[in-house]
Amino acid sequence: MALLLPSSLITLFHFSSQRYLPSLHNPITLTSSFNPLTHLKQQLNHRSCNSKLLAISYRYFIEDEEEENDDDDDENYNFDEAVALFNGGEYYKCHDYLEALWNNAEEPTRTLIHGILQCAVGFHHLFNQNHRGAMMELGEGLCKLRKMEFSNGPFHVFEKDISAVLNFIYQTQIELAACTEDICVAMDRSERSYQLLGEYASGQRVYDLELCSDASVYIVFCPKGSNGAIEAPRVKLPTLKATMEHLVACE
């Protein structure tokens, strides 16, 4: 049974993350504090996982690149390239493309692009061990996707996949937040318990990626001290199967 994210948690994301949101006067800016991701390198370990999964480790590193030409304008960015970057795990660069598109978009497409952009930022946070930032950005992105009221198509599927990931992070963060060496807190969905989410294991790698035999990639919860005796919780890493034609159809 799918876990439903409490509406109060979505509300908390909404009020807690306003300073991260793009607006006409305050666009999202990925600064050096984000540890910019410019390349996602995959290394397959030649070992099986439950005879079906191959473990896959991701290393994040910054490549030396030539400075971008300041004369390039937003017209050089297109949605199909942004989707390819998102699906390839290049969330930082995807943000740049989507922000350029967002700057020139009109409603309702503007809201849709904004939502996808925040999801890209959320995954950038997640894989750089900023769990609270990931939850807030994914939560805000999901709210905007739901605002579009899709009932079918690639954006509807993407919305459902993002919802599943957010529920997954929420549930696994409860496991981290509930108890420490010094204290145990009842995770009773109170405001206090929500405030704890994302703080525990901050800066620690507790989410890995695994590649399934069908080429699907899964986010796997593997906190320090866990063992392989029990299959680790996991959720499919979302990809977006939309094209520019799908985006135009939303106008």
Buried (B, 14 or more C-beta within 10 A) or exposed (E): EEEEBEEEBBEBBBEBBEEBBBEEEEEBEBEEEBBBBEBBEEEEEEEEBEEEBBBBEBEBEEEEEEEEEEEEEEEEBBBEBBBBBBBBBBBBBBBBBBBBBBBEBEEBBBBBBBBBBBBBBBBBBBBBBBBBBBBBBBBBBBBBBBEBEBEEBBBBBBBBBBBBBBBBBBBBBBBBBBEEEEEEBEBEEEEEBBBBBBEBBEEEEBBBBBBBEEEEBBBBBBBEEEEEEEEBBBBBBBBBEBEEEBBEEBE
